[in-house]
Amino acid sequence: MKSPTTSKGFARFRAPFALRCGAILIDYIILVAILAFSTLVSRLLGGGARSAGNSSETIGILLTIVVAALNLGVLPGLTGFTVGKWAAGLRILRDDGRPIGIGRAFARHFAGYPLSFITLGIGFLIAALTLRGRALHDLIAGTIVVREGTAVVVPRA
């Protein structure tokens, strides 16, 4: 692996595949929790399973879509983090190290991820096998996921 790139006191290393999996798992657990909670509230308020599809359930679905757009598109476009990536200490950047922007973040997640799924997961597995750790959706969007940490300078002997 090449030496880490540094900027503003931070070293950036290739994000480990398992850590990337954990970060996206956190993001999707949040979305599923919102949907499950809204469905539960809808069923409790509406009188059970027969009332499925009522307005409170629709509000829960819409809320889940809004949170998905904010967490997986807007937030990484502005900061380079999703909630899961922030928790895992990962950041999404362009290939050249610049911020990705909202358009590229939406393309990465809402176009690139489905293509990675369509390939039966091989699009994700590429990240574990390539030297720079880029998955299919990273290649499509021109991004890279890095692990950030404090730069440690070791003096020469």
LUMTORTOR-472304 format. One record per atom (N, C-alpha, C, O): x, y, z. Coordinates in pm, whole numbers, padded with zeros to 5 digits, always signed. Layout:
! LUMTORTOR-472304
XYZ...
This chain:
! LUMTORTOR-472304
+00084-00117+00000+00000+00000+00000+00089+00123+00000+00192+00125+00067+00050+00224-00073+00124+00349-00078+00115+00419+00056+00030+00388+00139+00205+00516+00075+00199+00592+00199+00072+00675+00202+00019+00711+00097+00023+00705+00320-00103+00777+00331-00089+00921+00285+00017+00982+00299-00196+00974+00230-00197+01116+00198-00235+01190+00325-00318+01143+00403-00174+01304+00346-00204+01381+00466-00251+01520+00430-00206+01578+00331-00341+01571+00511-00386+01709+00497-00442+01755+00630-00521+01684+00693-00402+01872+00671-00452+01933+00794-00436+01841+00915-00525+01834+01000-00323+01770+00924-00298+01686+01041-00365+01550+01039-00356+01477+01138-00431+01514+00930-00498+01385+00923-00433+01298+00817-00397+01345+00709-00417+01171+00849-00368+01074+00752-00487+01000+00694-00581+00968+00767-00482+00973+00567-00593+00902+00502-00542+00771+00445-00452+00769+00361-00600+00663+00493-00565+00529+00447-00685+00467+00379-00799+00508+00401-00660+00369+00296-00767+00292+00233-00859+00236+00342-00811+00183+00442-00988+00248+00322-01085+00199+00420-01093+00047+00413-01112-00008+00305-01079-00022+00525-01091-00168+00526-01232-00211+00482-01331-00146+00516-01238-00320+00409-01365-00368+00355-01467-00396+00465-01583-00358+00454-01424-00462+00571-01516-00495+00681-01571-00369+00748-01688-00367+00787-01490-00267+00761-01535-00141+00820-01636-00072+00729-01733-00012+00777-01613-00080+00599-01711-00024+00503-01844-00097+00515-01950-00034+00512-01840-00229+00529-01963-00307+00545-02035-00268+00672-02158-00255+00673-01961-00249+00780-02021-00207+00906-02086-00070+00895-02193-00047+00951-02022+00021+00824-02075+00157+00808-02207+00156+00731-02302+00224+00771-02214+00082+00623-02340+00079+00545-02448+00004+00622-02566+00034+00609-02407-00093+00703-02503-00164+00787-02567-00068+00887-02688-00073+00909-02488+00019+00947-02542+00119+01039-02642+00208+00967-02750+00236+01020-02607+00253+00847-02698+00340+00770-02831+00272+00742-02937+00332+00758-02826+00146+00701-02950+00076+00668-03029+00034+00792-03152+00026+00787-02961+00007+00903-03033-00022+01027-03115+00098+01068-03229+00083+01114-03060+00218+01054-03133+00340+01086-03259+00350+01002-03367+00380+01054-03248+00325+00872-03364+00335+00783-03469+00229+00816-03589+00259+00818-03425+00108+00840-03520+00001+00874-03586+00029+01008-03705+00000+01025-03512+00085+01103-03570+00118+01234-03679+00224+01221-03783+00214+01285-03655+00324+01138-03757+00428+01116-03882+00366+01054-03993+00394+01098-03863+00282+00955-03977+00219+00888-04051+00125+00983-04174+00124+00986-03977+00046+01059-04042-00048+01153-04117+00028+01262-04229-00009+01297-04056+00133+01316-04122+00211+01421-04248+00278+01368-04351+00278+01436-04241+00335+01249-04360+00401+01193-04470+00301+01163-04588+00332+01179-04433+00181+01120-04534+00078+01094-04598+00033+01225-04720+00013+01231-04518+00018+01329-04570-00020+01460-04667+00085+01512-04776+00052+01558-04628+00211+01505-04715+00319+01551-04844+00321+01469-04952+00340+01523-04831+00302+01339-04947+00302+01251-05044+00190+01288-05166+00210+01293-04991+00072+01315-05076-00042+01350-05139-00023+01487-05254-00062+01507-05067+00036+01582-05122+00059+01715-05232+00164+01713-05334+00150+01780-05211+00269+01635-05310+00377+01627-05429+00340+01540-05541+00388+01560-05403+00255+01441-05507+00226+01343-05590+00103+01370-05688+00079+01300-05556+00024+01469-05638-00090+01502-05589-00222+01448-05669-00315+01434-05463-00236+01417-05409-00365+01376-05372-00372+01230-05365-00270+01160-05349-00496+01184-05299-00519+01048-05401-00485+00941-05363-00460+00826-05530-00484+00974-05631-00454+00873-05624-00310+00825-05672-00277+00716-05564-00225+00905-05557-00084+00867-05429-00051+00792-05393+00066+00777-05359-00154+00745-05234-00130+00674-05259-00037+00555-05360-00047+00486-05163+00052+00534-05175+00145+00422-05243+00275+00458-05272+00356+00369-05269+00298+00587-05334+00423+00624-05235+00539+00618-05118+00518+00587-05280+00657+00646-05196+00775+00629-05076+00779+00721-04971+00829+00681-05086+00728+00844-04970+00730+00933-04860+00637+00882-04742+00665+00900-04898+00527+00819-04799+00438+00760-04734+00503+00638-04613+00490+00617-04812+00574+00560-04760+00646+00445-04661+00754+00489-04558+00774+00425-04692+00822+00598-04601+00923+00652-04469+00858+00693-04362+00915+00670-04474+00740+00753-04353+00668+00791-04268+00631+00671-04145+00642+00676-04332+00587+00564-04258+00553+00442-04194+00678+00383-04077+00675+00343-04269+00787+00378-04213+00913+00326-04099+00963+00414-03999+01013+00362-04112+00950+00545-04006+00991+00637-03880+00908+00613-03769+00962+00615-03897+00779+00590-03782+00692+00562-03713+00734+00433-03590+00736+00427-03789+00768+00331-03732+00813+00203-03657+00945+00221-03548+00962+00166-03713+01036+00298-03648+01165+00322-03517+01145+00399-03414+01204+00364-03520+01062+00503-03398+01036+00581-03294+00967+00493-03175+00997+00504-03335+00876+00406-03241+00809+00315-03176+00911+00222-03055+00907+00202-03255+01000+00166-03200+01102+00076-03103+01194+00151-02997+01229+00098-03138+01232+00273-03051+01321+00350-02923+01250+00394-02813+01305+00380-02936+01127+00448-02820+01056+00501-02731+00999+00392-02609+00995+00410-02787+00956+00282-02707+00888+00180-02672+00976+00061-02589+00938-00022-02735+01093+00051-02707+01182-00061-02658+01319-00018-02548+01360-00055-02740+01391+00059-02707+01529+00095-02591+01534+00195-02494+01606+00173-02600+01459+00303-02497+01462+00407-02358+01426+00353-02263+01500+00379-02343+01316+00279-02210+01288+00226-02167+01390+00121-02048+01416+00105-02263+01447+00050-02227+01549-00049-02169+01673+00016-02083+01739-00042-02215+01706+00135-02168+01826+00205-02048+01798+00296-01959+01882+00308-02045+01680+00359-01942+01652+00459-01850+01536+00425-01741+01525+00481-01891+01449+00334-01814+01328+00304-01851+01211+00393-01794+01103+00380-01946+01232+00484-01986+01128+00579-02133+01093+00563-02214+01181+00533-02168+00967+00582-02304+00928+00620-02297+00907+00770-02188+00915+00828-02407+00881+00834-02403+00854+00978-02316+00732+01006-02236+00732+01099-02333+00627+00925-02254+00506+00943-02106+00527+00919-02023+00476+00994-02071+00601+00815-01931+00627+00786-01868+00715+00894-01752+00696+00930-01945+00810+00946-01896+00893+01056-01866+00805+01178-01762+00820+01242-01958+00715+01210-01940+00627+01326-01820+00535+01308-01754+00499+01406-01791+00497+01184-01680+00407+01157-01548+00480+01131-01444+00416+01116-01551+00612+01126-01430+00689+01100-01388+00687+00955-01269+00693+00924-01486+00678+00865-01458+00674+00721-01508+00802+00655-01596+00870+00708-01451+00835+00540-01493+00953+00466-01493+00919+00317-01407+00846+00269-01591+00974+00245-01600+00957+00100-01539+01081+00036-01576+01194+00070-01445+01061-00056-01380+01170-00128-01379+01140-00277-01400+01026-00318-01354+01241-00357-01327+01218-00499-01191+01149-00510-01114+01145-00414-01163+01096-00628-01032+01033-00652-00916+01124-00619-00813+01078-00570-00933+01252-00646-00823+01347-00626-00820+01406-00485-00738+01494-00458-00908+01360-00395-00906+01406-00257-00999+01522-00227-01008+01565-00112-01068+01573-00327-01161+01684-00304-01295+01630-00253-01323+01511-00268-01378+01718-00194-01513+01675-00151-01594+01627-00271-01572+01672-00383-01689+01535-00247-01759+01474-00359-01873+01557-00414-01901+01550-00533-01940+01635-00333-02054+01713-00380-02182+01630-00379-02179+01507-00382-02293+01699-00373-02423+01633-00359-02459+01549-00481-02507+01437-00466-02437+01601-00601-02471+01526-00723-02397+01395-00733-02455+01292-00766-02268+01399-00706-02186+01278-00712-02226+01180-00600-02224+01059-00621-02263+01233-00483-02307+01147-00373-02436+01074-00409-02451+00955-00382-02531+01147-00471-02656+01082-00514-02628+00979-00622-02683+00869-00617-02543+01010-00718-02510+00915-00824-02442+00791-00766-02471+00679-00807-02352+00812-00671-02279+00702-00610-02374+00605-00540-02363+00484-00557-02466+00660-00463-02551+00570-00385-02675+00523-00459-02710+00405-00453-02742+00612-00529-02872+00576-00587-02862+00524-00730-02962+00476-00784-02744+00532-00793-02722+00467-00922-02616+00358-00908-02634+00247-00959-02507+00388-00839-02397+00292-00826-02429+00172-00739-02393+00060-00773-02496+00194-00627-02531+00082-00538-02623-00019-00607-02598-00139-00598-02730+00025-00674-02812-00075-00744-02733-00155-00847-02758-00275-00863-02639-00092-00915-02557-00166-01011-02466-00266-00940-02440-00375-00991-02417-00229-00823-02336-00322-00745-02419-00441-00697-02369-00553-00690-02547-00417-00665-02638-00526-00626-02672-00615-00745-02676-00738-00731-02697-00555-00860-02736-00630-00980-02630-00732-01018-02661-00838-01072-02504-00700-00991-02395-00793-01023-02381-00903-00917-02276-00966-00905-02488-00925-00841-02493-01027-00736-02388-01001-00627-02333-01095-00568-02362-00875-00601-02270-00837-00496-02124-00829-00537-02040-00787-00458-02095-00868-00660-01956-00862-00706-01908-00717-00710-01790-00689-00688-02000-00624-00738-01965-00482-00738-01914-00434-00604-01831-00343-00598-01964-00493-00496-01915-00460-00361-01786-00534-00331-01695-00479-00269-01779-00660-00373-01663-00743-00345-01536-00688-00409-01425-00714-00360-01550-00614-00516-01435-00553-00583-01354-00470-00483-01231-00465-00492-01422-00406-00388-01352-00322-00289-01256-00404-00204-01152-00353-00162-01288-00528-00178-01201-00613-00097-01082-00663-00178-00980-00701-00120-01093-00663-00310-00991-00723-00394-00899-00623-00464-00792-00661-00511-00939-00497-00472-00857-00399-00543-00761-00331-00447-00785-00322-00327-00652-00282-00503-00547-00220-00423-00596-00092-00355-00560-00067-00240-00676-00011-00423-00725+00114-00366-00856+00096-00290-00905+00192-00231-00913-00024-00290-01034-00051-00213-01158+00015-00269-01247+00051-00193-01166+00031-00400-01280+00096-00462-01378-00008-00515-01340-00100-00587-01505+00008-00477-01612-00080-00525-01664-00026-00658-01622+00081-00703-01755-00099-00720-01811-00058-00849-01875+00080-00840-01857+00162-00930-01950+00106-00734-02014+00236-00721-01911+00349-00704-01937+00462-00743-01795+00318-00645-01687+00416-00636-01626+00442-00773-01595+00556-00807-01609+00338-00851-01553+00354-00986-01648+00436-01073-01604+00520-01151-01778+00411-01061-01878+00483-01140-01879+00631-01103-01883+00717-01191-01874+00661-00973-01885+00800-00926-01750+00870-00918-01746+00991-00894-01642+00799-00937-01510+00860-00926-01476+00897-00783-01419+01003-00758-01509+00808-00689-01486+00834-00547-01398+00727-00485-01371+00623-00545-01354+00755-00364-01279+00659-00285-01320+00678-00139-01346+00790-00096-01325+00569-00065-01358+00575+00077-01228+00556+00154-01155+00459+00132-01201+00650+00244-01076+00646+00319-01105+00641+00468-01211+00682+00515-01009+00591+00540-01017+00591+00686-00931+00706+00736-00816+00722+00695-00988+00784+00823-00915+00900+00872-00869+00877+01014-00937+00813+01094-00753+00930+01043-00700+00922+01177-00595+01030+01195-00555+01095+01098-00552+01048+01313-00451+01149+01341-00319+01105+01282-00277+00990+01299-00254+01196+01212-00124+01166+01153-00020+01151+01263-00013+01231+01356+00061+01048+01252+00167+01023+01348+00298+01038+01276+00324+00967+01179+00382+01128+01322+00512+01150+01260+00615+01078+01345+00628+01103+01464+00688+00988+01280+00793+00912+01348+00927+00968+01303+00961+00960+01185+01005+01025+01396+01135+01082+01357+01232+00972+01316+01229+00860+01368+01317+01006+01222+01420+00911+01179+01527+00898+01286+01553+00992+01361+01587+00781+01293+01690+00756+01394+01821+00822+01358+01918+00810+01433
